[in-house]
Amino acid sequence: MTRSEDPDTEAVDQPVGLQSRFVRSRFVQRVLVVVRAFLALVDRGNRQIFWAGVVAQCGIVVTGALVRVTGSGLGCPTWPECASGSLVPVREQEEGIHKLIEFGNRTLTFVLLVVIALCLLAAWRQVPRRKPLVLLAAAGVAGIFAQAALGGITVLTKLNPWTVAAHFLLSMALIAAAVVLLDRDSDEGDAPPVARVRPEIRVLGRVLVALCVVVLTLGTVVTGSGPHSGDADEPARFGFDPRSVSWLHADSVLLLLGLLVALVLALTLTDAPRDLRRRSWFLVAVVVAQGAVGYVQYFTGVPEALGFAGLGLDNCPRASLNAPPPVFPRPGNPH
């Protein structure tokens, strides 16, 4: 057999193709291992991933609250850079600890993006694929990019209170979307909704959603009129009297609490499903806790620790009120 007829020799003589080398490279193999691990995590269960999305959305807002109450809003005085010519803090910056707090909050945005992207991947790979879940997860991804842009505008405008308020309210909308995504995942499907409570209670639920939007909006006005505007050296505030807007906000919270008590009574008297009554009591407890913190803040001059606690309560559990309440009709969940 001649050399050209020997298949083994011929295989040695032939150069290995670029595609073969690419596939066999250690780097690509490691990337494939990571991708397979992510897909395995996604396919293991959407519920845990969607829960992670809710926690991540709440977490980034809590760290944003830390930025605000510590006056670190301009710790990185420019955007997208943290300092002139550098994406990360530099030793020469005058902002001290504030630059680390603000940069840390910016860095966590990338962690949030990974988690929400996993939510989108989980919704996309679900069998059968449910369009509402995909759209909700996609809204979360789009919202993160919108938040990044709005955050940049906020820094470049030196913490203009209007952009700060919009930044916060968009976060509330993203948390609401994450909560709805988690809630809808528990549905049996996307069939026409079936009412679980009386029509009057569903109307009350819609009123509560609208009122919660008012409460959150007034909360941004109170914060933008108070001592914690986000920057320790150059506070930017609304031109409203803090006392007047604080009492207006308190009145709206009391109205919200009264309607929530009415909701609990209505659900109890009509023998509504137990899970609805339990969730309604949870909302009452959160609003009472937030109201208590708010009153203590008002009468103690809004200390930083209480400001942080108040924002934490306001940002996370109560933001879920923006989602459709449990008293609304649910697809595939007949009562």
FENFEN-V859122 format. One record per helix or strand. SS is the DSSP state (@ for helix, = for strand). FROM is the first residue (numbers start at 1). TO is the last residue. Records with the same first field share a line. If there is no record, write none. Layout:
SS: FROM-TO + FROM-TO
This chain:
@: 3-5 + 7-13 + 18-24 + 26-44 + 46-69 + 97-125 + 131-156 + 161-185 + 199-225 + 242-269 + 274-300 + 304-315 + 318-322
=: 72-72 + 83-83 + 86-86 + 193-194 + 231-231 + 330-331
